Amino acid sequence: MHTSSLSKTLACSAFGLLLATTHCIAAAPSDQQIEATVKAAVTPVMQQQNIAGMAVAVTYKGQAHYFNFGAASRETGKAVTENTLFEIGSISKTFTATLAAYAQASGKLSLSTKASQILPALQGSAFDNISVLQLGTYTAGGLPLQFPENADSPDKMIGYFQQWKPTYDAGSHRLYSNPSLGLFGYLAAQSMGAPFDQLMEQTLLPKLGLSHTWLKVPQAEMALYAQGYNKEDKPVRVGPGALDSEAYGVKTSAVDMLRYVEANMRPTKLEAPMQQAIATTHTGYYTVANMTQGLGWELYSYPITLDQLLAGNSTEMAMQAHEVKWLNPPQPQPQNVLINKTGSTGGFGAYAAFVPSKEIGIVILANKNFPIPDRVKIAHSVLSVLAH
């Protein structure tokens, strides 16, 4: 690649221009330009945040590109590859939402059903008045980000829900919550008559064509499982907890994660109920500021500025309650939309974003929980170059 072309690519990347990328790259970006853009965005962040390893996967007009950086484990020095397994934290919620939407498409579940109608143990509790959809969109009435420590186990979670008292009227406020989305997935599995893990591993993942995605990594795959590192750079991996599979339990590779993004952008190759399920997860149910809440996924009008995308993925959006404006009726996926989700565990950080109308998408997987603004900036700069 000529130096001038590289400079132009990096300039586009650095400034994250969306509307003006045509002035930067007249033709479709070459493989070298994509690689240069990814490297320029990723390398300084890895150095600043002391990230051991990162896998970045990009899809452009149906073509997959994989870029691997650093070590899957500092202890062994094993390099990251596109097959390295990473914890994806809350991106797992989009898989859970897809399973629930598949249950609805298969006639097993209605999102308007009250939670206690599906789970009799919740009868006589606040969940007599809370719908499956409200759980799936964090609007049950103030369920917290995490389970309290004394309720964070499978045998204690039902008791927690039975005694929980809402802060807000159901449907009025969004408060991002693992227990909320987790119960949503649990109820979906109840409606399908099988355990959640079994439905994910034997039904959903195979139907999506994902053969290296796990809730519990099998012994035969453990050599591919990256070592995560916490803020003190000590080795950690995610531990068990109440509704962990539903809320943050997926481990996957860049190859499978990009295949999942492709399935979301072009679901026409999937069977009809799965196409319907994906459409349901991309449906807009309400808005908070410039973010539209889907099921699992979050949606934005496209093109979008970096500042808008950072605001939608901010700490404030994740940690504080926001009054919602419901869309009546719910809106199908718009023509020009960016769809995204972040995910974190104690030792891993992930991000996925894609623009179906442009046929572009990016997956970022790292074995450290590094700041979400850094993830968004990497993705925005790369997608800006791809959106010529």
C-alpha positions as CSV (number, residue, x, y, z in Angstrom):
1,M,0.0,0.0,0.0
2,H,1.3,3.5,-0.8
3,T,2.1,5.6,2.2
4,S,-0.3,8.3,1.1
5,S,-3.2,5.8,1.0
6,L,-2.2,4.5,4.5
7,S,-2.1,8.1,5.9
8,K,-5.5,8.8,4.5
9,T,-6.9,5.6,6.0
10,L,-5.5,6.3,9.4
11,A,-6.7,9.9,9.2
12,C,-10.2,8.7,8.5
13,S,-9.9,6.2,11.4
14,A,-8.5,8.8,13.8
15,F,-11.3,11.3,13.3
16,G,-14.0,8.7,13.1
17,L,-15.8,10.4,10.2
18,L,-19.0,8.8,9.2
19,L,-20.5,11.2,6.8
20,A,-17.3,12.2,5.1
21,T,-15.6,8.9,4.6
22,T,-16.3,9.2,0.9
23,H,-13.8,12.1,0.9
24,C,-11.2,9.8,2.5
25,I,-11.6,6.6,0.5
26,A,-13.1,6.8,-2.9
27,A,-12.9,3.1,-3.6
28,A,-13.8,0.2,-1.3
29,P,-11.2,-0.2,1.4
30,S,-8.5,-2.8,0.6
31,D,-7.5,-5.6,2.9
32,Q,-4.4,-3.6,3.8
33,Q,-6.4,-0.5,4.6
34,I,-8.7,-2.4,6.9
35,E,-5.7,-4.0,8.6
36,A,-4.0,-0.7,9.0
37,T,-7.1,0.9,10.4
38,V,-7.6,-1.9,12.9
39,K,-4.0,-1.9,14.0
40,A,-4.0,1.9,14.4
41,A,-7.1,1.8,16.6
42,V,-6.2,-1.3,18.7
43,T,-2.4,-1.0,19.4
44,P,-2.4,2.1,21.6
45,V,-5.4,0.9,23.6
46,M,-3.7,-2.4,24.3
47,Q,-0.6,-0.6,25.5
48,Q,-2.5,2.0,27.6
49,Q,-4.8,-0.6,29.2
50,N,-2.1,-3.4,29.5
51,I,-4.3,-5.9,27.7
52,A,-2.7,-9.3,27.1
53,G,-4.6,-10.3,24.0
54,M,-7.3,-9.2,21.7
55,A,-9.2,-10.7,18.7
56,V,-10.9,-8.3,16.3
57,A,-13.1,-9.6,13.5
58,V,-14.5,-7.4,10.8
59,T,-17.1,-8.3,8.2
60,Y,-17.3,-6.2,5.0
61,K,-19.8,-7.0,2.2
62,G,-19.9,-10.7,3.4
63,Q,-16.1,-11.1,3.6
64,A,-14.6,-11.9,7.0
65,H,-11.3,-10.4,8.2
66,Y,-9.5,-11.5,11.4
67,F,-6.9,-9.6,13.3
68,N,-5.2,-11.1,16.3
69,F,-3.1,-9.3,18.9
70,G,-1.0,-10.5,21.9
71,A,-1.4,-13.5,24.1
72,A,-4.4,-15.7,25.1
73,S,-2.4,-16.4,28.3
74,R,0.5,-14.5,29.7
75,E,1.5,-17.6,31.7
76,T,1.9,-19.8,28.6
77,G,2.6,-17.1,26.0
78,K,0.1,-18.8,23.7
79,A,-1.0,-16.4,21.0
80,V,-4.5,-15.2,20.3
81,T,-6.1,-16.7,17.2
82,E,-9.5,-16.3,15.6
83,N,-10.4,-19.6,17.4
84,T,-9.5,-18.4,20.9
85,L,-12.5,-18.6,23.2
86,F,-13.3,-15.4,25.1
87,E,-16.0,-14.6,27.7
88,I,-18.4,-12.1,26.1
89,G,-20.3,-11.1,29.3
90,S,-23.5,-9.3,28.5
91,I,-23.4,-9.8,24.8
92,S,-24.7,-13.2,26.0
93,K,-28.0,-11.3,26.6
94,T,-28.5,-11.1,22.8
95,F,-28.3,-14.9,22.6
96,T,-30.8,-15.2,25.4
97,A,-33.1,-12.7,23.7
98,T,-32.8,-14.7,20.4
99,L,-33.8,-17.9,22.3
100,A,-36.9,-16.1,23.8
101,A,-37.8,-14.6,20.5
102,Y,-37.4,-18.1,18.9
103,A,-39.8,-19.5,21.6
104,Q,-42.3,-16.9,20.6
105,A,-41.9,-17.6,16.9
106,S,-42.4,-21.3,17.6
107,G,-45.7,-20.6,19.4
108,K,-44.4,-21.6,22.9
109,L,-44.2,-18.1,24.4
110,S,-45.9,-14.7,24.3
111,L,-43.9,-11.8,25.3
112,S,-47.0,-10.1,26.7
113,T,-47.6,-12.9,29.3
114,K,-47.1,-12.1,32.9
115,A,-44.0,-13.7,34.5
116,S,-46.0,-15.4,37.3
117,Q,-48.2,-17.2,34.7
118,I,-45.1,-19.0,33.4
119,L,-43.5,-19.6,36.8
120,P,-46.1,-20.4,39.4
121,A,-43.6,-19.9,42.2
122,L,-43.8,-16.2,41.5
123,Q,-47.6,-16.0,42.0
124,G,-48.6,-13.5,44.6
125,S,-45.4,-11.4,44.0
126,A,-44.7,-8.3,42.0
127,F,-44.3,-10.5,39.0
128,D,-48.1,-10.9,38.7
129,N,-48.0,-7.5,37.1
130,I,-44.7,-7.7,35.1
131,S,-44.6,-9.1,31.6
132,V,-41.9,-11.2,29.9
133,L,-41.3,-8.3,27.6
134,Q,-40.7,-5.9,30.5
135,L,-38.1,-8.3,31.9
136,G,-36.4,-8.5,28.5
137,T,-36.3,-4.7,28.2
138,Y,-35.1,-3.9,31.8
139,T,-38.5,-2.2,32.6
140,A,-39.7,-4.5,35.4
141,G,-39.6,-1.6,37.9
142,G,-36.0,-1.3,39.1
143,L,-34.5,-4.8,39.4
144,P,-30.8,-4.1,40.2
145,L,-27.7,-4.5,38.0
146,Q,-26.6,-7.6,40.0
147,F,-28.2,-10.0,42.4
148,P,-27.4,-9.2,46.0
149,E,-24.5,-11.5,47.2
150,N,-26.8,-13.4,49.5
151,A,-29.2,-14.3,46.6
152,D,-26.6,-14.9,43.8
153,S,-27.1,-18.7,43.5
154,P,-29.6,-20.9,41.7
155,D,-31.2,-22.1,44.9
156,K,-31.8,-18.6,46.4
157,M,-32.8,-16.6,43.3
158,I,-36.5,-17.6,43.3
159,G,-36.8,-16.5,47.0
160,Y,-35.2,-13.2,46.0
161,F,-37.7,-12.6,43.3
162,Q,-40.6,-13.6,45.5
163,Q,-39.8,-10.9,48.1
164,W,-38.5,-8.2,45.7
165,K,-40.5,-4.9,45.7
166,P,-40.4,-2.6,42.6
167,T,-39.2,1.0,42.8
168,Y,-41.1,2.1,39.7
169,D,-44.3,1.2,37.9
170,A,-43.7,-1.7,35.5
171,G,-42.9,-0.4,32.1
172,S,-42.0,3.1,33.2
173,H,-38.3,3.1,33.7
174,R,-35.3,1.3,32.2
175,L,-32.7,0.1,34.7
176,Y,-30.1,-2.2,33.1
177,S,-30.2,-5.5,35.1
178,N,-28.8,-9.0,35.0
179,P,-31.6,-10.4,37.2
180,S,-34.2,-8.9,34.8
181,L,-32.7,-10.2,31.6
182,G,-31.7,-13.4,33.4
183,L,-35.3,-14.1,34.5
184,F,-36.5,-13.3,31.0
185,G,-34.3,-16.1,29.6
186,Y,-35.3,-18.5,32.4
187,L,-39.0,-18.0,31.7
188,A,-38.3,-18.6,28.0
189,A,-36.7,-21.9,28.8
190,Q,-39.6,-22.8,31.1
191,S,-42.1,-22.1,28.3
192,M,-40.1,-24.5,26.0
193,G,-40.0,-27.2,28.6
194,A,-36.3,-27.7,28.9
195,P,-33.3,-26.3,30.9
196,F,-31.9,-23.1,29.4
197,D,-28.4,-24.4,28.9
198,Q,-29.7,-27.4,27.0
199,L,-31.9,-25.2,24.7
200,M,-28.9,-23.0,24.0
201,E,-26.4,-25.7,23.3
202,Q,-28.7,-28.1,21.5
203,T,-31.2,-25.8,19.7
204,L,-30.2,-22.2,19.4
205,L,-26.5,-22.4,18.7
206,P,-26.7,-25.2,16.1
207,K,-29.5,-23.4,14.3
208,L,-27.3,-20.3,14.1
209,G,-24.4,-22.4,12.8
210,L,-22.2,-21.8,15.8
211,S,-20.1,-24.8,16.7
212,H,-17.5,-23.2,19.0
213,T,-19.7,-21.3,21.3
214,W,-20.3,-22.6,24.8
215,L,-21.9,-21.8,28.2
216,K,-19.6,-24.4,29.9
217,V,-16.4,-24.9,27.9
218,P,-15.9,-28.6,27.4
219,Q,-12.6,-30.2,28.6
220,A,-11.7,-30.8,25.0
221,E,-11.9,-27.1,24.2
222,M,-10.2,-25.8,27.3
223,A,-6.9,-25.3,25.5
224,L,-8.6,-22.6,23.4
225,Y,-10.1,-20.8,26.4
226,A,-8.2,-17.5,27.0
227,Q,-7.1,-16.6,30.4
228,G,-8.8,-13.4,31.7
229,Y,-7.0,-10.7,33.7
230,N,-8.6,-8.4,36.3
231,K,-7.8,-4.7,36.9
232,E,-4.8,-5.8,39.0
233,D,-3.7,-8.1,36.1
234,K,-4.4,-11.2,38.2
235,P,-5.7,-14.3,36.3
236,V,-9.5,-14.6,36.6
237,R,-12.4,-16.4,34.9
238,V,-16.1,-16.0,35.4
239,G,-17.6,-17.9,38.3
240,P,-21.0,-19.4,38.8
241,G,-24.0,-17.2,39.8
242,A,-27.8,-17.0,39.7
243,L,-28.9,-16.9,36.0
244,D,-25.3,-16.7,34.9
245,S,-25.9,-18.5,31.6
246,E,-28.8,-16.3,30.7
247,A,-27.1,-12.9,31.6
248,Y,-23.4,-13.2,30.9
249,G,-22.3,-16.9,30.4
250,V,-21.4,-17.3,26.8
251,K,-17.8,-18.0,25.7
252,T,-17.0,-17.8,22.0
253,S,-14.4,-17.2,19.3
254,A,-14.0,-14.4,16.8
255,V,-15.0,-16.8,14.1
256,D,-18.3,-17.8,15.7
257,M,-19.0,-14.3,17.0
258,L,-18.6,-12.8,13.5
259,R,-20.8,-15.6,12.1
260,Y,-23.4,-14.6,14.6
261,V,-23.2,-10.9,13.5
262,E,-23.6,-12.1,9.9
263,A,-26.7,-14.1,10.9
264,N,-28.1,-11.0,12.4
265,M,-27.3,-8.9,9.3
266,R,-28.5,-11.5,6.8
267,P,-30.8,-14.0,8.5
268,T,-32.4,-15.1,5.2
269,K,-30.2,-18.3,5.2
270,L,-31.8,-19.4,8.5
271,E,-35.1,-21.3,9.0
272,A,-38.2,-19.2,9.1
273,P,-38.7,-19.2,12.9
274,M,-35.1,-18.1,13.5
275,Q,-35.5,-15.3,10.9
276,Q,-38.6,-14.2,12.8
277,A,-36.7,-14.4,16.1
278,I,-33.9,-12.2,14.9
279,A,-36.4,-9.6,13.5
280,T,-38.0,-9.6,17.0
281,T,-34.6,-8.9,18.7
282,H,-34.0,-6.0,16.2
283,T,-37.5,-4.5,16.9
284,G,-37.5,-1.1,18.7
285,Y,-39.7,-1.2,21.9
286,Y,-38.9,2.2,23.4
287,T,-36.4,5.0,23.3
288,V,-34.1,6.6,26.0
289,A,-32.3,9.6,24.6
290,N,-30.9,8.6,21.2
291,M,-30.9,4.8,22.0
292,T,-33.7,2.5,20.9
293,Q,-34.1,-0.6,23.0
294,G,-34.4,-3.9,21.2
295,L,-34.3,-7.4,22.8
296,G,-30.8,-7.8,24.0
297,W,-29.5,-5.5,21.2
298,E,-29.5,-1.7,21.3
299,L,-30.2,0.3,18.2
300,Y,-29.2,3.8,16.9
301,S,-30.1,5.8,13.8
302,Y,-27.3,5.6,11.3
303,P,-25.1,7.5,10.5
304,I,-24.1,8.1,14.1
305,T,-21.5,10.3,15.6
306,L,-18.9,9.0,18.0
307,D,-20.3,11.2,20.8
308,Q,-23.8,9.7,20.3
309,L,-22.5,6.2,20.4
310,L,-20.5,6.9,23.5
311,A,-23.5,8.4,25.2
312,G,-25.6,5.3,24.5
313,N,-22.9,3.1,25.9
314,S,-22.1,5.3,28.9
315,T,-21.8,4.3,32.6
316,E,-24.8,6.6,33.3
317,M,-26.9,4.6,30.8
318,A,-25.9,1.3,32.4
319,M,-26.1,2.3,36.1
320,Q,-29.0,4.8,36.3
321,A,-32.8,4.5,35.9
322,H,-34.2,6.3,32.8
323,E,-37.8,7.1,32.0
324,V,-38.8,5.4,28.7
325,K,-40.9,6.4,25.7
326,W,-42.6,3.3,24.4
327,L,-43.0,3.0,20.6
328,N,-46.6,2.1,19.8
329,P,-46.6,-0.1,17.9
330,P,-43.1,-1.5,18.3
331,Q,-41.0,-0.5,15.3
332,P,-39.3,-3.1,13.0
333,Q,-35.6,-2.7,12.3
334,P,-35.2,0.6,10.4
335,Q,-33.5,0.8,7.0
336,N,-30.5,2.7,8.4
337,V,-29.5,1.5,11.8
338,L,-26.4,0.6,13.9
339,I,-27.0,-2.3,16.2
340,N,-24.6,-2.9,19.1
341,K,-24.0,-4.5,22.5
342,T,-21.2,-4.4,25.0
343,G,-20.2,-7.2,27.4
344,S,-17.9,-7.5,30.4
345,T,-16.8,-10.0,33.0
346,G,-14.2,-9.7,35.7
347,G,-11.4,-10.6,33.3
348,F,-12.8,-10.0,29.8
349,G,-14.2,-7.1,27.7
350,A,-16.2,-7.4,24.4
351,Y,-18.2,-5.3,21.9
352,A,-20.1,-6.1,18.8
353,A,-21.6,-3.5,16.4
354,F,-23.0,-3.8,12.9
355,V,-24.8,-1.8,10.2
356,P,-26.9,-4.1,8.1
357,S,-27.6,-1.6,5.3
358,K,-23.8,-1.1,4.7
359,E,-23.1,-4.9,5.3
360,I,-20.4,-4.0,7.8
361,G,-19.8,-5.2,11.3
362,I,-17.1,-5.6,13.9
363,V,-16.4,-7.8,16.9
364,I,-13.9,-6.9,19.6
365,L,-12.9,-9.6,22.2
366,A,-10.2,-9.0,24.8
367,N,-9.0,-10.9,27.9
368,K,-9.3,-7.8,30.1
369,N,-12.3,-5.8,31.1
370,F,-11.1,-2.5,29.5
371,P,-13.1,0.7,29.4
372,I,-16.2,0.7,27.2
373,P,-15.4,4.1,25.6
374,D,-12.1,2.6,24.2
375,R,-14.1,-0.3,22.7
376,V,-16.6,2.1,21.1
377,K,-13.9,4.3,19.7
378,I,-12.1,1.3,18.1
379,A,-15.3,0.1,16.5
380,H,-16.5,3.5,15.4
381,S,-13.1,4.3,13.7
382,V,-13.1,1.0,11.9
383,L,-16.7,1.1,10.8
384,S,-16.2,4.7,9.6
385,V,-13.5,3.5,7.2
386,L,-15.7,0.6,6.0
387,A,-18.7,2.8,5.4
388,H,-17.2,4.4,2.3
